[in-house]
């Protein structure tokens, strides 16, 4: 589902943000990316949905080499990818419903199906009672749920999440983790970037650790319980 071969990316006149990355994530896997701030987690996620292009190497997502795609082809690739951004990127002048429904509108869904599917996912996220509020009136946790609903509303093949529980209390963190797990059970490949050790340890999923743009450790799911603090 996701493969990176000898990928290096450097921002202008700076040390490489990612260096010689080789990685394979299979269809239906649930993977955590971890590492300190600046380790390269967000950069790696941005590569996977085509927001960045590496200086060298290949990035294959859902069978496509996105390093060779034209910019005009990237939106089509993103139709199969749900993304939860660290800063949410909600449209604050629009309602909760409109923020989630826009994903299906772009995909050309009919009005009735959009309404039905959007309200269904909002109910799953326990935010349906506020469907008609503009998002700037919501709490940080509620905005996070709207962002997650938008990412999952079209049942994407891949879900990418960047620090999705950073502003949440423990109860809400557990709920978000359960939502990720449910999406994964339905077949979505899930990649979550986080420094939240408690979240990682609760899940016992495959763990990939980055440091200064390099993969320094990979812990497989079945061996996770035996791993030491990183």
N, C-alpha and C positions, 0 to 999 in steps of 0.2 A: 504493500500500500504506500509506504514511504521509504525512499532510499536516498542516501547522500553518499557520493563517492568523491573522496579527496577534495572536499569543499573548503575553500578559504575565502574570507570576505574581510576586506580592510576598508575603513572609512578614510577619507582623504587625509594624507600625511599623518596617520596614526597607526599604532600597532594593530595587528589583525584582530578584529572582533571575534572571528572564528578562524581556526587554523587546522587544516588537514582533517576535517571531520568525515568520518566514515560511520554510517549508521543505517540500520534497517529496522523498520517497525512494520510488523505484519498486519494484515487485515484483521480487524476485531480486537487488536491489542489495547491495553490501557497502560500508559506509560507516564511516569513523572520525570520532569526535568528539574534538577535542583542545582544549587550553587550560590555563592555569594552575589551581592549586587555587582553588576558588571561582568559576570562570568560568561555571558553570551546567550542566556536563555531566551530573552525577548528577540534578539537578532535571529536566532534559529527559528523561532515561530514565524517571524516575518518572512523568512526565506520560504517557508512551507506554503504560505498563501500568496506568494508572488509579489510582495511589497518591496523586496530587495532582490538583487541579482548578485550571485557570487563573482568574485574576480576570477576564480578558477574552480573546476570540478563540475559535477552534475547533481541536480536535484530532481528526483523523480517522485511525482505524487499522483496516485491513482493511475499509474501506467503512462503518465505524460512527463516528458523531460521539460520542466518548466523553464529551464535555463535557455532553451531554444525557442520558446513561444514568443510571438509578437505581443506587444503590450495590449493590443486590441483583443487578444485571445484570453487574457488573464481573467476578465469577468466571467467567462464561461466556465473556467476551471473553478472559480470560487463558488459557483452554484452548488457544488457538492461539499463545500467546507463551511462549517459554522465556526465563528470566531468570537471569543469573549475577551474584549480588550481590558487592560488594566484600568483605564480611565473611562470605561463603558462606551463612550462615543454615542450616546443617545441624542436624539433630536429633542432638545428641551422645550421647544415651542409646540411640540405635538404631544398627543395623549399616549398613554401606555399602549392602548390598542393599536394606534397608528404606528408606533415604533416597532411593534412586532409584525404587524400585517404587511409592512413595506417589503419584507423579505419575500413574501408570497406574491405580492403585486409585481415585483421585478421578474419573478418566474412565470408570470402570465396566468395565475390561478383565477378562477371565476369569483365573483363577489361573494356569493353564498358560501362557497367552500372556504374562502379566506376568513369570513366571519366565524364559521364553525371551528376551523382548525386553530385560529388565533385564540378564541375563548377557551378552547380545550387546553392549550398549553399554558395559558394564564392561570387556569384553575389548578393545573399540576404544580405551578410555581407558587400557588396560594396568593396571587396578586390580582385575581379576577375582579374582586370587589372595587378595585381602583382603576378599572379599565379606561374610564373617561377622564382621569386626571392627567394634567400635563406633567411630564416626568420631573421637572424641576421642583415640584412640590413633594416629591417622595424622599424618604430617608435613603442613606447610602445603601443599606441592605436591600431595600425595595428596588432601587435602581439596578442593583446587581442581579436581582431576579428577572427584571425586564430584559436586561442584556442577555441573560442566559436563555430566556424564552425566545428571544429573537434568533439566537444562534441555533436553537434546536427545533424551531417550528416546522422546518421542512425536512426533518429527519435526515440530516447530512451524513454522508459517508465518513467524514472526518470532523472531529471537534477539537479545536485548539483553544486553550484557555490560559491567559497570562495573569498569574497571581489572583485567581478568582475568589479567594476567601480573605484577602488582605484586610478588609474593613469589617469583618463579621465576627460575632461572638461565637462561642463553641457550639451552641445549639444550631445556629444558622450554618456554620461550617459543615456540621454533620449532615444537614439537609441537602446542601449543595453537593457534597460528596456522594450521597445516595442518588441524587439526580444524575450525576455523571455515570455512576455504576449502572443505573437503569438504562441509560442511553447505550452504554457499552454492551449490555445484555441483548439489546435489540439489534446489535450489529455495528454500531458506530465505533470507529477507531478513535480513541481519546488520548490526547497529549496535553498534559497539564504542567505548566511551569510554575514552580512554587518554592519558597524557602521555608514553608511551614512544616517543620519536622513532625509535629503531632499528626497532621493530615496524612503525611507520607506513611508514618508508622501504623496508623489505623487501617490503611488500605491493603498493605502487603502486595502492592503491584510492582511491576518492573521499574527500576530506578536508574536513571542516567545522570551522572554528576559531571558538571562542567566547572572548569577553573581556568580563568584567563583565556577563554576561547577554545579550550581543548577538552575533549572527553577524557576524564581521568579515572572514571570507574563506572562499571555497569553491574547492577545486581539484578539477577533474574527473579521472577516472582516466587518460584519454588525455594529459592535460597534466601529470600528476604529476611526471614525470621532470624537467620544466623549472622546477618551483617552487623558490623560494629558502627558506632557513630562516625560520621564522615566529617 
